[in-house]
Amino acid sequence: MNEKFDRRVTPARPDIAAKHLEGRIESARFVEGVVMQVKEGVVDLKREPRPDAALDTQALYGERFTVYDEDEEGWAWGQLESDGYVGWIAANTLWSKVYAPTHRVNTLRTFVYPGPSIKAPALFAAPLGAEFGIVGQREEFLVTGEGGYVFATHLSPIDSFESDFVAVAERLIGAPYLWGGRSALGIDCSGLIQTGLRLAGLSAPRDSDMQQSGLGAEVAPGAPLQRGDLIFWRGHVGVMRDATELLHANAAHMLVTSEPLALVRARNIERGAGDVTAIRRLEHK
């Protein structure tokens, strides 16, 4: 039996697949994965194991990634735990020291230092949403399990969530547009929505078509819009800040911008991208 599956969220290839899929799909062999953790700030998840391959999404520091296969060029193939996305990641950006996260970055970016000093050369930058296992505090810094120091107010307890996911997305206004991006250094339309929802304690799939089919309830055409409504086009999504203003990461400006929904609709129609395909409203925002 070979079930129809979405390659984006199903760890299966003709030559290898996750053990839990055995009996459901056809593959040459099935393996148990090895859970590892991302050890760099932002890491690309590629469609194929080469540097110039298409960027599908990104993994953030502290996220877990189950490895099912590695090639001779240093690429690991597997699945992100956070949203289930499958792809290739540079194996040297992962480590086997898996910890339970206790805190999450609440600013657009924060630096990790080798000691409790802002004058020390930073080890790396961690983006909004990155996760740390904190083991102590020294002065104004929280100490990570890996011996790094992060400014305390830049982290929030892992079980503390934002009350308004749109407000999270609004912090990213002006961030550059990047297909597959998930940070303030570059983010795409569905990444913006996913990031906002994640920090508000709501899970969301990665891509806009998945979000259209999996989030909220449909709003009837012509009904009054409100803050938090998700507006979908074919291959694009944005969120309403109020009844008229749309926030979205878009290729028209190559930025995260806020602009009237009516203007965006007219521009998309003029450029051949079509009109709105769906409006979805979440029960909790």
Buried (B, 14 or more C-beta within 10 A) or exposed (E): EEEEBEEBBBBBBEEBBBEEBEEBBEBEEBBEBBEBBBBBBBBBBBBEBEEEBEBBBBBBBBBBBBBBBBEEEEBBBBBBBBBBBBBBBBBEBBEEEBBEBBBBBBBBBBBBBEEBEEEEEEBBBBBBBBBBBBEEEEEEBBBBBBEBBBBBEBBBEBEEBBEBBBBBBBBBBEBBBBBBBBBBBBBBBBBBBBBBBBBBEBEBBBBBBBBBEEBBEEBEEEEEBEBBBBBBBBEBBBBBBBEEBBBBBBEBEEBBBBBEBEEBBEEBEEEEBEEBBBBBBBEEB
